[in-house]
Amino acid sequence: MGEKHRKRKMYEWKRESGFHEKDERDAEFSAELAASPSKDRDENRKERDDVQSYGVSLGWIALAFAVASWFVWPILLGLTAAVLGFVAYRQGSRALGIWSMTLGLIAACTFLVLIPLYYAFT
């Protein structure tokens, strides 16, 4: 009976002192102090869009290098296009990066195969 009486007194003390209400107010106050998740999301989205737009620009530049490598300096421009295409791929411009890497590597490999054959047969 002593245990029951002590629990009852503790319950009455908490109810009279507003102990539960204080916990709720503290939780509400701490929620107001916490950083706004929507603000963080907006900043992250802006950074991601900046990085992705950089990847698209780099992808187009890499594709231009890859196309040029089919006509002049296949080793230099082809390998440069492959490296820039890889960076563009990592920055989010997947299609342009893959096209640039493929065209650049094909140009470089073709040059490395055809030139020795040309000199071998002439």
N, CA and C of each residue as an Amber inpcrd file, in Angstrom:
protein
   366
   0.8220000  -1.1900000   0.0000000   0.0000000   0.0000000   0.0000000
   0.8700000   1.2590000   0.0000000   2.0270000   1.2040000   0.5780000
   2.9090000   2.3430000   0.6050000   3.3940000   2.7210000  -0.8020000
   3.6430000   1.6990000  -1.6220000   4.1030000   1.9380000  -2.9990000
   3.0190000   2.6160000  -3.8110000   1.7950000   2.1690000  -3.6600000
   0.6700000   2.7420000  -4.3820000   0.4690000   4.2010000  -3.9810000
   0.5770000   4.4700000  -2.7020000   0.3980000   5.8240000  -2.1920000
   1.4980000   6.7550000  -2.7280000   2.7300000   6.2520000  -2.7820000
   3.8350000   7.0660000  -3.2770000   3.6570000   7.3880000  -4.7660000
   3.2080000   6.4160000  -5.5680000   2.9690000   6.6570000  -6.9880000
   1.8560000   7.6750000  -7.1840000   0.8460000   7.5870000  -6.3570000
  -0.2830000   8.5180000  -6.4530000   0.1790000   9.9430000  -6.1400000
   1.0100000  10.1090000  -5.1030000   1.5040000  11.4240000  -4.7330000
   2.3990000  12.0000000  -5.8380000   3.2280000  11.1210000  -6.4410000
   4.0970000  11.5680000  -7.5170000   3.2570000  12.0310000  -8.7080000
   2.2070000  11.2980000  -9.0470000   1.3290000  11.6760000 -10.1440000
   0.6840000  13.0310000  -9.8620000   0.1970000  13.2310000  -8.6460000
  -0.4270000  14.5020000  -8.2830000   0.5990000  15.6430000  -8.3450000
   1.8130000  15.3830000  -7.8800000   2.8350000  16.4240000  -7.9110000
   3.1470000  16.8280000  -9.3530000   3.2870000  15.8370000 -10.2530000
   3.5700000  16.1390000 -11.6570000   2.4180000  16.9120000 -12.2840000
   1.2000000  16.5470000 -11.9430000   0.0370000  17.2240000 -12.5160000
  -0.0600000  18.6490000 -12.0090000   0.1990000  18.8640000 -10.7300000
   0.1060000  20.2000000 -10.1550000   1.2720000  21.0900000 -10.5870000
   2.4370000  20.5230000 -10.7280000   3.5970000  21.3380000 -11.0690000
   3.6790000  21.6290000 -12.5640000   2.8480000  20.9780000 -13.3650000
   2.8800000  21.1870000 -14.8020000   4.0910000  20.5470000 -15.4530000
   4.5690000  19.4690000 -14.8670000   5.7730000  18.8070000 -15.3540000
   5.6010000  18.3220000 -16.7950000   4.4520000  17.7200000 -17.1280000
   4.2100000  17.2170000 -18.4860000   4.1270000  18.3650000 -19.4830000
   3.5020000  19.4420000 -19.0900000   3.3670000  20.5820000 -19.9940000
   4.7390000  21.1820000 -20.3040000   5.6120000  21.1820000 -19.3200000
   6.9480000  21.7350000 -19.5310000   7.6970000  20.9130000 -20.5790000
   7.5770000  19.5990000 -20.5220000   8.2330000  18.7480000 -21.5180000
   7.7260000  19.0640000 -22.9190000   6.4370000  19.2730000 -23.0540000
   5.8620000  19.5820000 -24.3690000   6.3530000  20.9410000 -24.8550000
   6.4150000  21.9250000 -23.9460000   6.9080000  23.2450000 -24.3470000
   8.3810000  23.1810000 -24.7520000   9.1850000  22.4090000 -24.0220000
  10.5950000  22.2720000 -24.3670000  10.7580000  21.6270000 -25.7430000
   9.9380000  20.6280000 -26.0170000  10.0260000  19.9650000 -27.3160000
   9.6420000  20.9300000 -28.4310000   8.6040000  21.7240000 -28.2060000
   8.1910000  22.6820000 -29.2270000   9.2670000  23.7380000 -29.4360000
   9.8590000  24.2140000 -28.3610000  10.9080000  25.2230000 -28.4500000
  12.1360000  24.6750000 -29.1780000  12.5050000  23.4370000 -28.8880000
  13.6700000  22.8610000 -29.5580000  13.3890000  22.6360000 -31.0330000
  12.1540000  22.3410000 -31.3990000  11.8110000  22.1840000 -32.8130000
  11.9240000  23.5120000 -33.5490000  11.5990000  24.5930000 -32.8750000
  11.7130000  25.9020000 -33.5020000  13.1700000  26.3200000 -33.6590000
  14.0220000  25.8640000 -32.7530000  15.4380000  26.2060000 -32.8420000
  16.1740000  25.3850000 -33.8860000  15.6620000  24.2190000 -34.2010000
  16.3490000  23.3340000 -35.1490000  16.3710000  23.9650000 -36.5360000
  17.3540000  23.5630000 -37.3450000  17.4770000  24.0920000 -38.7040000
  16.3050000  23.6340000 -39.5500000  15.8990000  24.4830000 -40.4330000
  14.7810000  24.1780000 -41.3140000  15.2290000  23.2010000 -42.3940000
  14.6300000  22.0260000 -42.4640000  15.0550000  21.0620000 -43.4770000
  14.7480000  21.5270000 -44.8940000  13.6870000  22.3090000 -45.0920000
  13.3600000  22.7570000 -46.4420000  14.4210000  23.7270000 -46.9480000
  14.9900000  24.5300000 -46.0660000  16.0480000  25.4550000 -46.4690000
  17.2850000  24.6790000 -46.9000000  17.6400000  23.6310000 -46.1470000
  18.7800000  22.7980000 -46.5010000  18.5450000  22.0860000 -47.8230000
  17.3260000  21.6140000 -48.0320000  17.0100000  20.9320000 -49.2890000
  17.1300000  21.8810000 -50.4730000  16.6720000  23.1240000 -50.3000000
  16.7710000  24.0980000 -51.3870000  18.2260000  24.3810000 -51.7360000
  19.0730000  24.5060000 -50.7210000  20.4940000  24.7510000 -50.9750000
  21.1310000  23.5510000 -51.6600000  20.7970000  22.3370000 -51.2090000
  21.3550000  21.1330000 -51.8310000  20.8870000  21.0030000 -53.2720000
  19.6240000  21.3360000 -53.5220000  19.0930000  21.2510000 -54.8790000
  19.8110000  22.2400000 -55.7870000  20.0670000  23.4530000 -55.2780000
  20.7610000  24.4630000 -56.0750000  22.1740000  23.9990000 -56.4020000
  22.8830000  23.4350000 -55.4240000  24.2340000  22.9340000 -55.6710000
  24.2130000  21.7990000 -56.6790000  23.2430000  20.8950000 -56.5480000
  23.1490000  19.7700000 -57.4670000  22.8480000  20.2490000 -58.8820000
  21.9770000  21.2600000 -59.0260000  21.6680000  21.8090000 -60.3490000
  22.8850000  22.4800000 -60.9530000  23.6760000  23.1900000 -60.1280000
  24.8970000  23.8230000 -60.6260000  25.8750000  22.7740000 -61.1300000
  26.0550000  21.7040000 -60.3590000  26.9790000  20.6430000 -60.7560000
  26.4750000  19.9640000 -62.0210000  25.1660000  19.7330000 -62.1160000
  24.6250000  19.0650000 -63.2900000  24.7530000  19.9510000 -64.5240000
  24.5300000  21.2700000 -64.3910000  24.6770000  22.1470000 -65.5420000
  26.1350000  22.2140000 -65.9680000  27.0600000  22.1340000 -65.0160000
  28.4800000  22.0800000 -65.3400000  28.7770000  20.7990000 -66.1080000
  28.1620000  19.6970000 -65.7030000  28.3640000  18.4240000 -66.3930000
  27.8460000  18.4560000 -67.8180000  26.7180000  19.1250000 -68.0470000
  26.1680000  19.2240000 -69.3990000  27.0910000  20.0560000 -70.2810000
  27.5670000  21.1780000 -69.7800000  28.4870000  22.0110000 -70.5530000
  29.7620000  21.2390000 -70.8780000  30.2950000  20.5650000 -69.8960000
  31.5060000  19.7870000 -70.1040000  31.2470000  18.6370000 -71.0770000
  30.0590000  18.0630000 -71.0230000  29.7020000  16.9910000 -71.9490000
  29.6930000  17.4570000 -73.3930000  29.1500000  18.6520000 -73.6410000
  29.1340000  19.1860000 -75.0020000  30.5470000  19.5120000 -75.4800000
  31.3700000  20.0440000 -74.5960000  32.7610000  20.3270000 -74.9640000
  33.4950000  19.0240000 -75.2860000  33.2780000  18.0100000 -74.4770000
  33.9160000  16.7150000 -74.7160000  33.4420000  16.1130000 -76.0330000
  32.1560000  16.2600000 -76.3480000  31.6410000  15.7390000 -77.6070000
  32.2560000  16.4780000 -78.7940000  32.4630000  17.7750000 -78.6560000
  33.1180000  18.5430000 -79.7200000  34.5530000  18.0480000 -79.9230000
  35.2670000  17.7680000 -78.8400000  36.6110000  17.2190000 -78.9450000
  36.5800000  15.8530000 -79.6200000  35.5880000  15.0380000 -79.2750000
  35.4900000  13.6950000 -79.8540000  35.2390000  13.7500000 -81.3500000
  34.3650000  14.6280000 -81.7880000  34.0850000  14.7640000 -83.2190000
  35.3170000  15.3040000 -83.9460000  35.9770000  16.2720000 -83.3480000
  37.1850000  16.8320000 -83.9590000  38.2990000  15.7930000 -84.0420000
  38.3220000  14.8550000 -83.1010000  39.3830000  13.8460000 -83.1010000
  39.2700000  12.9060000 -84.2910000  38.1310000  12.8380000 -84.9530000
  37.9800000  12.0090000 -86.1450000  38.6630000  12.6500000 -87.3560000
  38.9780000  13.9350000 -87.2770000  39.5530000  14.6350000 -88.4170000
  40.9940000  15.0890000 -88.1870000  41.3320000  15.5380000 -86.9970000
  42.6880000  16.0070000 -86.7130000  43.1320000  15.4830000 -85.3540000
  44.4100000  15.1820000 -85.2360000  45.0350000  14.7560000 -83.9830000
  44.2080000  13.7330000 -83.2040000  44.0110000  12.5640000 -83.7400000
  43.1340000  11.5810000 -83.0870000  43.6100000  11.1460000 -81.6960000
  44.9030000  11.0210000 -81.5170000  45.3850000  10.5770000 -80.2020000
  45.1370000  11.6560000 -79.1600000  45.5940000  12.8550000 -79.4500000
  45.4810000  13.9430000 -78.4780000  44.0200000  14.2960000 -78.1910000
  43.2610000  14.5710000 -79.2290000  41.8600000  14.9740000 -79.0270000
  40.9830000  13.8080000 -78.5810000  41.2670000  12.6090000 -79.0740000
  40.4620000  11.4460000 -78.6890000  40.5870000  11.1100000 -77.2150000
  41.8270000  11.0910000 -76.7390000  42.0240000  10.7920000 -75.3110000
  41.5140000  11.9300000 -74.4230000  41.6800000  13.1650000 -74.9030000
  41.1350000  14.3050000 -74.1490000  39.6170000  14.2180000 -74.0740000
  38.9790000  13.8520000 -75.1820000  37.5200000  13.7000000 -75.1950000
  37.0820000  12.5900000 -74.2480000  37.8560000  11.5100000 -74.1990000
  37.5110000  10.4040000 -73.3080000  37.5970000  10.8360000 -71.8420000
  38.6350000  11.5650000 -71.5020000  38.7890000  12.0210000 -70.1090000
  37.6980000  13.0320000 -69.7480000  37.4770000  14.0040000 -70.6320000
  36.4210000  14.9910000 -70.3550000  35.0390000  14.3380000 -70.3320000
  34.8410000  13.3480000 -71.1840000  33.5680000  12.6130000 -71.1830000
  33.3470000  11.8710000 -69.8810000  34.4190000  11.3010000 -69.3370000
  34.3080000  10.6120000 -68.0550000  33.9310000  11.5850000 -66.9340000
  34.5670000  12.7470000 -66.9430000  34.2470000  13.7610000 -65.9240000
  32.7940000  14.2300000 -66.0860000  32.3550000  14.4370000 -67.3220000
  30.9660000  14.8390000 -67.5700000  30.0070000  13.7510000 -67.1110000
  30.3750000  12.4990000 -67.3440000  29.5530000  11.3640000 -66.8900000
  29.4120000  11.3810000 -65.3750000  30.5280000  11.6330000 -64.6820000
  30.4990000  11.6760000 -63.2140000  29.7210000  12.8780000 -62.6860000
  29.6480000  13.9660000 -63.4730000  28.9320000  15.1710000 -63.0490000
  27.4410000  15.0890000 -63.3290000  26.9870000  14.0350000 -63.9820000
  25.5550000  13.8580000 -64.1760000  25.0950000  13.8900000 -65.6180000
  25.9650000  14.2210000 -66.5530000  25.5970000  14.2320000 -67.9640000
  25.9700000  12.8770000 -68.5540000  25.1380000  11.8910000 -68.2790000
  25.4600000  10.5060000 -68.6080000  25.5830000  10.2630000 -70.1110000
  24.5890000  10.6580000 -70.8860000  24.5730000  10.3570000 -72.3190000
  25.7260000  11.0580000 -73.0490000  25.9100000  12.3360000 -72.7950000
  26.9960000  13.0610000 -73.4590000  28.3590000  12.5000000 -73.0720000
  28.4930000  12.1200000 -71.8200000  29.7600000  11.5450000 -71.3640000
  30.0680000  10.2320000 -72.0530000  29.0620000   9.3630000 -72.1700000
  29.2710000   8.0630000 -72.8150000  29.5960000   8.2470000 -74.2940000
  28.8590000   9.1230000 -74.9860000  29.1350000   9.3790000 -76.3970000
  30.5390000   9.9340000 -76.5910000  30.9320000  10.8540000 -75.7510000
  32.2590000  11.4570000 -75.8780000  33.3550000  10.4290000 -75.6400000
  33.2000000   9.6300000 -74.5930000  34.2050000   8.6060000 -74.3170000
  34.2900000   7.6050000 -75.4670000  33.1470000   7.1740000 -75.9710000
  33.1250000   6.1740000 -77.0320000  33.7620000   6.7070000 -78.3150000
  33.3190000   7.8690000 -78.7700000  33.8620000   8.4210000 -80.0110000
  35.3460000   8.7430000 -79.8900000  35.7550000   9.2900000 -78.7770000
  37.1610000   9.6190000 -78.5790000  38.0480000   8.3880000 -78.5490000
  37.6160000   7.3510000 -77.8340000  38.4190000   6.1290000 -77.7690000
  38.4450000   5.3950000 -79.1060000  37.3390000   5.4040000 -79.8340000
  37.3250000   4.7730000 -81.1610000  38.2970000   5.4970000 -82.0870000
  38.3000000   6.8190000 -82.0620000  39.2140000   7.5830000 -82.9150000
  40.6640000   7.2740000 -82.5660000  40.9860000   7.2420000 -81.2840000
  42.3610000   6.9820000 -80.8590000  42.7810000   5.5530000 -81.2080000
  41.9300000   4.5910000 -80.9290000  42.2650000   3.1900000 -81.2210000
  42.3700000   2.9480000 -82.7210000  41.4820000   3.5370000 -83.4890000
  41.5390000   3.3830000 -84.9420000  42.8450000   3.9420000 -85.4860000
  43.2480000   5.0900000 -84.9970000  44.5070000   5.6880000 -85.4340000
  45.6810000   4.7700000 -85.0880000  45.6680000   4.2210000 -83.8720000
  46.7700000   3.3610000 -83.4450000  46.8200000   2.0540000 -84.2290000
  45.7130000   1.6030000 -84.7780000  45.6860000   0.3690000 -85.5600000
  45.9640000   0.6530000 -87.0310000  45.3580000   1.6800000 -87.6060000
  45.4580000   1.9280000 -89.0350000  46.8160000   2.4850000 -89.4540000
  47.4330000   3.3360000 -88.6810000  48.7160000   3.9190000 -89.0620000
  49.8140000   2.8540000 -89.1620000  49.9650000   1.9530000 -88.2010000
  50.9790000   0.8960000 -88.3930000  50.6770000   0.0020000 -89.6020000
  49.3900000  -0.2590000 -89.8460000  49.0470000  -1.0580000 -91.0220000
  49.3930000  -0.3150000 -92.3050000  49.1700000   0.9520000 -92.3340000
  49.4720000   1.7750000 -93.5050000  50.9680000   1.7200000 -93.7990000
  51.7870000   1.8880000 -92.7610000  53.2380000   1.8560000 -92.9640000
  53.7430000   0.4480000 -93.2550000  53.0420000  -0.5840000 -92.7860000
  53.4550000  -1.9460000 -93.0440000  53.2490000  -2.3340000 -94.5030000
  52.1920000  -1.8020000 -95.1220000  51.8830000  -2.1820000 -96.4890000
  52.4080000  -1.2050000 -97.5280000  53.0300000  -0.1260000 -97.1410000
  53.5740000   0.7970000 -98.1420000  55.0640000   0.8220000 -98.1570000
